[in-house]
Amino acid sequence: MLKDSFGRIHDYLRISLTDNCNFRCSYCMPVEEMEWMPQSKLMSKEEILKLAETFVSLGVKKIRLTGGEPLVRKEFPEILAGIAKMNVETTITTNGVLIHKHIQGLKDAGVRSVNVSLDTLNREKFQKLTRRDQFDQVWNNILLLLQEGFRVKVNAVALHGMIEEEICDFVRITEKLPLHIRFIEFMPFSGNHWNSQKVVTAAQMLELVKTEFDVTKLEDQKHDTAKKYQVPGFVGTFAFITTMSEHFCGDCNRLRLTADGKIKNCLFGKEELDLLAALRSGQEVIPLIEKSVARKHAALGGQFSQDYLKADPDKIDNRSMITIGG
């Protein structure tokens, strides 16, 4: 069991399979030209599975495969199949553009829930944001997932100047489609030009939704990061991930393993321990995992004030989102 100094038990691991992506979303990676990690610095398929097994032996019950975009990794099917044998809940986060090529593999691995990142329902805005003209492919794959019986969560980063115009459109599609739309408050990472004025809070978004819909608050489960709502009579739901305006660190059960084998005990934490180097040199990795968990801060990686309006992005020491993993 992995318990930190605040009594939080960590049984959920997010593994980044690659720092590469076939989209170029500005809030995820710096606008500047990215340099991808050389293959030699990335975890191999065998190393990913070995480390995953170690975490499972320590009590991890859920593993999410992320990127970058996890589906651009050639060994994704083999990695997914290997994780599926570990008797854990397995999920993925993807931008959705390649999902049609992996439907059967996801089924065979017992995946029941897929998170798809989609920040706009407008094709032109999508192309501007991602620098790719692939909205139709992503949307068709979301519908395909629903058709094949998957639970689909759509993650939309609440980008100031865009979400205000579209939030009711997102909620409206839950009338007929059993989608679970999750609006994520804009968070600070290296190179994404964050400032507090760009944050549209959950409270502000909810007020916008209420201008068009009656809403009902749904019950949130233990470890939920999203505060869930539904329009009465609609088949889908919507929710807000309130990382900036109302953090949920007190109930955190998550750890992250970056594509280059570093353990991060918090999305915002600057401290990393190199599990891959230890594994390759024949050292025991369990003491490093336990050390990382023990060092976890009470909230927000100890990096900035719990009042996001006082956060100074220039003083936050962290990676870009693309190199952390979604």
C-alpha positions in Angstrom: 0.0 0.0 0.0 1.3 3.4 -1.0 0.3 5.9 1.7 1.7 9.4 2.0 2.4 11.5 5.1 -1.2 12.9 4.9 -2.8 9.4 5.0 -3.8 9.4 1.3 -3.6 5.9 -0.3 -2.4 6.0 -3.9 -3.9 3.2 -6.0 -4.2 5.0 -9.4 -1.3 5.3 -11.8 -1.1 7.3 -15.1 1.5 6.0 -17.5 2.7 8.3 -20.3 3.7 6.1 -23.3 5.3 8.9 -25.3 5.9 12.6 -25.3 5.0 12.7 -29.0 1.6 13.8 -30.3 0.0 14.2 -33.7 -1.7 17.4 -32.6 -0.1 20.7 -31.6 -2.5 22.2 -29.0 -0.9 25.4 -27.6 -2.0 24.9 -24.0 -0.4 21.4 -23.9 3.0 22.0 -25.5 4.9 25.2 -26.0 4.3 27.1 -29.2 8.0 26.8 -30.0 9.2 23.9 -32.0 9.2 20.8 -29.8 12.2 18.4 -29.5 11.0 14.9 -28.8 12.9 12.7 -26.4 15.3 10.3 -28.2 14.1 6.7 -28.2 16.9 5.6 -25.9 15.5 7.8 -23.1 12.0 6.5 -23.3 10.8 3.5 -21.5 10.7 0.4 -23.7 7.6 -1.8 -23.8 9.2 -4.3 -21.4 10.3 -1.5 -19.0 6.8 -0.1 -19.0 5.2 -3.4 -18.2 7.9 -4.2 -15.5 7.3 -0.9 -13.7 3.5 -1.3 -14.0 3.8 -4.7 -12.4 5.8 -3.2 -9.6 3.1 -0.6 -8.9 0.4 -3.2 -9.0 2.3 -5.2 -6.4 2.2 -2.1 -4.2 -1.6 -1.8 -4.4 -2.3 0.1 -7.6 -5.8 -0.9 -8.9 -6.2 1.4 -11.9 -3.9 2.3 -14.7 -4.5 5.0 -17.3 -2.4 5.0 -20.5 -1.7 8.6 -21.7 0.8 10.5 -23.8 1.4 12.8 -25.6 -0.9 10.8 -27.7 -0.6 7.1 -26.6 -2.0 5.7 -29.9 1.0 7.1 -31.9 3.3 4.6 -30.1 3.7 1.6 -32.3 3.7 -0.9 -29.4 0.5 0.5 -28.0 -1.5 -2.7 -28.7 1.2 -4.9 -27.0 1.5 -2.6 -24.0 -2.3 -2.4 -23.6 -2.6 -6.2 -23.8 0.2 -6.6 -21.2 -1.4 -4.1 -18.7 -4.8 -6.0 -19.2 -3.2 -9.1 -17.8 -2.5 -7.4 -14.5 -6.0 -7.6 -13.1 -6.4 -3.8 -12.9 -8.9 -1.4 -14.3 -7.4 -0.1 -17.5 -8.3 3.1 -19.3 -6.8 5.5 -21.8 -6.8 9.2 -22.6 -6.6 10.1 -26.3 -7.2 12.8 -28.8 -9.4 10.3 -30.6 -8.1 10.6 -34.1 -6.7 7.1 -34.3 -9.2 5.3 -32.1 -11.0 3.5 -35.0 -7.8 1.5 -35.5 -7.8 0.1 -31.9 -11.5 -0.6 -31.1 -11.1 -4.4 -31.0 -7.9 -4.2 -29.0 -9.5 -2.0 -26.4 -12.4 -4.5 -26.2 -10.1 -7.4 -25.9 -8.2 -5.7 -23.1 -11.4 -5.1 -21.1 -11.3 -1.3 -21.5 -14.7 0.1 -20.7 -14.1 3.8 -20.5 -12.2 6.2 -22.8 -11.4 9.8 -22.3 -11.3 11.9 -25.5 -9.8 15.4 -25.5 -12.0 17.8 -27.5 -11.9 21.5 -26.7 -14.3 22.8 -29.4 -17.2 21.6 -31.5 -16.4 24.1 -34.2 -14.3 22.6 -37.1 -12.5 25.9 -37.9 -11.6 26.5 -34.2 -10.5 22.9 -33.9 -8.1 23.4 -36.8 -6.7 26.6 -35.4 -6.3 25.1 -31.9 -4.7 21.8 -32.8 -3.1 22.9 -36.1 -4.8 19.9 -37.7 -7.9 19.6 -39.8 -9.2 16.4 -38.2 -12.3 17.4 -36.3 -14.6 15.1 -38.4 -12.4 12.1 -37.7 -12.4 12.8 -34.0 -16.1 13.3 -33.8 -16.8 10.2 -35.9 -14.6 8.2 -33.5 -16.5 9.5 -30.5 -19.7 8.3 -32.0 -18.0 5.0 -32.9 -17.0 4.5 -29.2 -20.5 5.1 -28.1 -21.8 2.7 -30.8 -19.4 0.0 -29.5 -20.6 0.4 -25.9 -17.8 2.4 -24.4 -18.3 5.0 -21.7 -17.0 8.2 -23.2 -15.8 11.2 -21.3 -15.0 14.3 -23.4 -12.4 16.5 -21.8 -12.6 20.2 -22.8 -10.1 22.6 -21.5 -11.9 25.8 -20.6 -10.0 28.3 -22.8 -10.9 31.9 -22.1 -12.5 33.5 -25.2 -13.7 30.2 -26.5 -15.5 28.2 -23.8 -17.9 31.0 -23.1 -19.3 30.7 -26.6 -19.5 27.0 -26.7 -20.3 25.7 -23.3 -24.0 25.5 -23.9 -23.4 23.7 -27.2 -21.4 21.1 -25.3 -24.1 20.6 -22.8 -26.8 20.5 -25.5 -25.2 17.4 -27.1 -25.8 15.5 -23.9 -29.5 15.6 -24.6 -29.4 12.7 -27.1 -25.9 11.3 -26.6 -24.7 9.5 -23.4 -21.5 11.5 -23.3 -19.9 12.8 -20.1 -18.5 16.3 -20.9 -15.9 17.5 -18.5 -14.8 21.2 -18.5 -11.2 21.6 -17.2 -10.0 24.8 -15.7 -6.9 26.1 -17.5 -3.8 25.1 -15.6 -0.2 26.5 -15.6 2.6 24.5 -17.2 5.9 25.4 -18.7 5.5 27.2 -22.0 1.7 27.4 -22.1 1.6 31.2 -21.4 -0.9 30.7 -18.4 -2.0 33.6 -16.3 -4.9 33.9 -13.9 -6.9 36.1 -16.2 -7.2 33.2 -18.7 -8.9 31.0 -16.1 -12.7 30.6 -16.5 -13.8 29.1 -13.3 -16.4 26.3 -12.7 -18.7 28.8 -11.0 -18.5 31.1 -14.0 -19.2 28.3 -16.4 -22.1 27.0 -14.4 -23.7 30.4 -14.5 -23.4 30.4 -18.3 -25.0 27.0 -18.5 -27.9 28.1 -16.3 -28.8 30.9 -18.7 -30.1 28.2 -21.0 -30.7 25.1 -18.9 -32.1 23.9 -15.6 -29.5 21.7 -14.0 -29.3 19.1 -11.2 -26.2 18.4 -9.1 -25.3 14.8 -9.2 -23.5 12.9 -6.4 -19.8 12.8 -6.6 -17.9 9.7 -5.8 -14.7 9.2 -3.7 -11.6 10.4 -5.5 -13.7 12.1 -8.2 -11.9 15.1 -9.7 -15.0 16.4 -11.4 -18.1 18.0 -9.9 -21.0 16.4 -11.9 -24.3 17.9 -13.2 -27.1 16.9 -15.5 -29.9 18.6 -17.3 -33.1 16.8 -16.3 -34.2 14.5 -19.1 -30.8 14.5 -20.9 -29.1 11.1 -21.2 -25.6 12.5 -20.8 -23.9 14.6 -18.0 -21.5 17.4 -17.7 -18.9 18.2 -15.0 -16.2 20.7 -14.0 -12.7 19.8 -13.0 -11.9 22.7 -10.6 -8.2 22.4 -10.2 -7.6 26.1 -10.0 -10.7 27.5 -8.2 -11.3 24.6 -5.8 -8.6 22.0 -5.7 -9.3 18.4 -4.7 -5.9 17.5 -3.4 -7.1 16.3 0.0 -8.5 13.1 -1.6 -5.8 12.5 -4.2 -4.9 8.9 -5.0 -2.9 9.5 -8.2 0.7 9.0 -9.3 2.3 9.6 -12.7 5.0 7.9 -14.6 6.4 10.0 -17.4 7.5 8.5 -20.7 11.1 8.8 -19.7 10.5 6.8 -16.5 10.3 9.5 -13.8 7.7 9.2 -11.1 5.8 12.4 -10.3 3.7 12.4 -7.2 1.7 15.4 -8.3 0.8 17.0 -11.7 2.3 20.2 -10.4 5.2 18.7 -8.5 8.7 19.6 -9.5 10.3 16.7 -7.6 10.9 13.6 -9.8 12.7 10.4 -9.1 14.2 8.4 -11.9 12.7 4.9 -11.8 14.0 4.0 -15.3 17.6 4.7 -14.5 17.3 2.6 -11.4 15.6 -0.2 -13.3 18.3 -0.2 -16.0 21.1 -0.3 -13.4 19.6 -3.2 -11.5 18.6 -1.2 -8.5 15.4 -1.7 -6.5 12.7 0.7 -7.6 10.2 0.1 -4.8 12.2 2.3 -2.3 12.2 5.1 -4.8 8.4 4.8 -5.3 7.8 4.8 -1.6 10.2 7.8 -1.2 8.3 9.8 -3.9 4.9 9.1 -2.2 6.3 10.1 1.2 7.5 13.4 -0.2 4.1 14.4 -1.6 3.0 17.9 -0.7 -0.4 18.6 0.9 -1.7 20.4 -2.2 -0.7 21.6 -5.7 2.8 20.2 -5.5 3.7 22.8 -3.0 4.3 25.1 -6.0 1.8 27.8 -5.7 -0.9 29.4 -3.5 -4.3 27.7 -3.2 -5.7 31.1 -4.3 -5.0 30.8 -8.0 -5.2 34.5 -8.5 -1.9 34.8 -6.5 -0.1 32.2 -8.6 3.0 33.4 -10.4 3.6 31.3 -13.5 7.2 32.4 -13.6 7.9 30.8 -10.2 6.3 27.5 -11.1 9.0 24.9 -11.8 7.5 22.1 -13.9 7.5 20.4 -17.3 5.3 21.2 -20.2 2.1 19.2 -20.2 3.1 17.2 -23.2 6.2 15.9 -21.3 4.3 15.1 -18.1 1.5 13.1 -19.7 -2.2 13.7 -19.8 
